[in-house]
């Protein structure tokens, strides 16, 4: 790949990776400030529901952050 194209692709990958990390951080902060509603009285089903929702959200944020980190790594390796 010519040097100029490789440089542009590397910068694009780094920018996309940083954008994904910023989005993941914003979504995580948004989830932190919102409350999870637990039906009253607390029962086993409601606790399991909250646990499932929290696990789903954490996994979603982890995949976004992981893909952003991979894109940044690939972009930096393309720049060198």
Backbone bond lengths (Angstrom), bond angles and torsions (degrees), N, CA, C in turn:
res aa  C-N    CA-C-N  psi(-1)  N-CA   C-N-CA  omega(-1)  CA-C   N-CA-C  phi
1 X - - - 1.448 - - 1.525 108.38 -
2 X 1.318 118.71 133.07 1.463 120.12 178.88 1.523 111.30 -60.17
3 X 1.332 114.84 152.84 1.455 120.40 -175.11 1.512 113.94 -60.66
4 X 1.336 117.37 -38.01 1.458 120.42 -177.63 1.526 111.61 -68.03
5 X 1.328 117.09 -43.00 1.465 121.25 179.56 1.528 109.65 -66.57
6 X 1.320 116.75 -40.05 1.463 120.80 -179.98 1.524 110.43 -64.28
7 X 1.319 117.00 -38.42 1.457 121.76 178.38 1.534 110.67 -64.79
8 X 1.320 116.79 -43.50 1.471 121.38 179.99 1.524 110.84 -65.73
9 X 1.329 116.66 -42.60 1.464 120.55 178.58 1.526 110.39 -64.30
10 X 1.325 117.24 -40.68 1.456 120.60 178.18 1.512 112.27 -62.11
11 X 1.324 116.48 -44.46 1.464 119.74 178.54 1.523 110.71 -65.02
12 X 1.331 117.48 -40.26 1.466 120.82 179.03 1.522 111.15 -63.09
13 X 1.323 117.26 -41.91 1.459 120.20 178.88 1.525 111.77 -65.06
14 X 1.321 116.98 -39.98 1.460 120.11 178.62 1.525 110.18 -65.49
15 X 1.323 117.59 -42.72 1.467 120.83 -179.61 1.529 110.78 -64.49
16 X 1.323 117.47 -43.83 1.465 120.72 178.45 1.529 110.43 -64.64
17 X 1.328 117.66 -41.01 1.460 120.95 178.63 1.516 112.26 -63.52
18 X 1.323 116.75 -42.97 1.471 120.04 178.05 1.528 109.96 -64.71
19 X 1.334 116.71 -39.89 1.467 120.04 178.06 1.524 111.33 -61.68
20 X 1.330 116.95 -42.18 1.465 119.97 177.63 1.526 111.78 -63.97
21 X 1.330 117.22 -39.84 1.462 119.57 177.80 1.524 111.51 -66.48
22 X 1.321 117.38 -36.98 1.464 120.14 177.06 1.528 110.42 -66.61
23 X 1.322 117.40 -41.81 1.467 120.78 177.87 1.525 110.33 -62.78
24 X 1.331 117.31 -43.77 1.464 120.41 179.14 1.520 110.73 -62.86
25 X 1.326 117.70 -40.57 1.462 120.55 178.65 1.518 110.99 -65.99
26 X 1.327 117.22 -41.15 1.460 120.38 178.83 1.526 111.09 -64.35
27 X 1.331 117.25 -44.07 1.465 120.26 178.79 1.523 111.86 -64.36
28 X 1.325 116.65 -38.56 1.460 119.98 178.24 1.525 110.72 -65.35
29 X 1.337 116.74 -41.92 1.462 119.81 178.40 1.522 110.90 -65.26
30 X 1.333 116.23 -40.79 1.462 120.34 178.86 1.528 111.02 -61.47
31 X 1.330 116.90 -40.07 1.459 120.15 177.55 1.527 111.97 -69.91
32 X 1.319 116.56 -28.92 1.459 120.21 179.37 1.521 111.20 -68.36
33 X 1.323 117.04 -40.02 1.458 119.67 -175.78 1.525 112.69 -83.36
34 X 1.337 118.37 -17.66 1.463 119.88 175.92 1.520 109.10 -90.15
35 X 1.309 115.20 152.45 1.460 120.15 -178.69 1.524 110.13 -97.89
36 X 1.326 114.99 148.80 1.454 120.79 173.49 1.515 106.55 -92.69
37 X 1.329 116.51 123.41 1.458 119.26 -177.82 1.526 109.74 -81.57
38 X 1.319 114.70 125.78 1.462 121.71 177.82 1.525 107.53 -107.74
39 X 1.325 117.81 121.39 1.469 119.41 178.91 1.526 110.99 -60.80
40 X 1.314 116.24 145.04 1.458 121.23 -179.66 1.515 109.12 -99.61
41 X 1.299 122.89 145.29 1.459 126.83 -12.68 1.529 110.64 -73.89
42 X 1.337 117.26 153.75 1.465 119.44 -179.95 1.526 111.66 -61.95
43 X 1.296 115.03 124.20 1.460 120.08 177.33 1.523 108.31 -123.20
44 X 1.299 116.07 175.06 1.458 120.64 -179.50 1.525 110.60 -62.57
45 X 1.330 117.00 -39.11 1.458 120.09 -179.67 1.523 111.49 -64.79
46 X 1.328 116.99 -40.75 1.460 119.31 -179.23 1.522 111.24 -69.21
47 X 1.325 116.95 -36.95 1.462 120.22 178.04 1.528 109.93 -66.84
48 X 1.319 117.38 -41.58 1.461 120.70 177.99 1.530 111.12 -66.27
49 X 1.333 116.86 -35.65 1.462 120.21 177.22 1.523 110.48 -63.90
50 X 1.326 116.96 -46.92 1.463 120.86 179.59 1.521 110.08 -62.85
51 X 1.314 117.89 -41.64 1.459 121.87 178.12 1.527 111.18 -62.01
52 X 1.323 117.16 -41.14 1.464 120.71 178.94 1.526 111.00 -66.24
53 X 1.321 117.42 -41.21 1.462 120.82 179.83 1.518 110.58 -65.56
54 X 1.308 116.91 -44.64 1.469 120.76 -179.70 1.523 110.38 -65.12
55 X 1.320 117.88 -41.08 1.462 121.32 178.55 1.530 110.61 -63.29
56 X 1.312 116.93 -42.11 1.464 121.02 178.42 1.527 110.78 -62.24
57 X 1.316 117.39 -44.82 1.462 120.83 -178.80 1.527 111.42 -66.69
58 X 1.309 117.66 -40.83 1.465 121.09 178.81 1.526 110.20 -65.45
59 X 1.311 117.41 -41.97 1.464 120.12 178.45 1.527 110.99 -64.15
60 X 1.322 117.82 -40.72 1.459 121.78 178.21 1.517 110.94 -61.86
61 X 1.328 117.30 -46.47 1.463 121.18 179.22 1.530 111.10 -66.21
62 X 1.326 117.25 -36.65 1.459 120.38 179.28 1.522 111.46 -65.03
63 X 1.325 117.27 -39.25 1.463 120.36 178.84 1.525 110.64 -66.94
64 X 1.331 117.40 -40.93 1.465 120.17 177.90 1.527 110.33 -62.83
65 X 1.335 117.29 -48.48 1.466 120.74 -178.68 1.531 110.94 -64.88
66 X 1.315 117.51 -38.77 1.461 121.50 -179.65 1.527 110.61 -65.08
67 X 1.337 116.77 -44.70 1.462 118.88 179.76 1.525 110.95 -67.33
68 X 1.329 117.85 -35.53 1.461 120.18 175.64 1.514 112.07 -63.76
69 X 1.319 116.57 -41.54 1.462 120.50 178.91 1.528 111.37 -66.24
70 X 1.315 117.04 -38.27 1.470 120.23 177.65 1.525 110.47 -65.10
71 X 1.335 117.08 -42.49 1.461 119.70 179.39 1.523 111.31 -64.08
72 X 1.328 117.28 -39.37 1.463 119.91 177.32 1.522 110.32 -64.07
73 X 1.316 117.61 -43.35 1.464 121.10 179.30 1.522 111.38 -61.90
74 X 1.331 117.36 -45.40 1.472 121.14 179.13 1.517 111.02 -65.55
75 X 1.327 116.78 -38.77 1.454 119.54 177.79 1.502 113.51 -65.52
76 X 1.338 116.97 -41.44 1.454 119.94 178.13 1.527 111.82 -67.57
77 X 1.329 116.39 -35.35 1.469 117.99 177.63 1.534 110.93 -70.98
78 X 1.326 117.76 -29.36 1.470 120.08 176.60 1.530 110.73 -72.53
79 X 1.322 116.78 -27.94 1.476 119.84 179.88 1.508 111.90 -76.32
80 X 1.322 117.63 -25.90 1.483 119.08 -176.71 1.502 112.51 -86.84
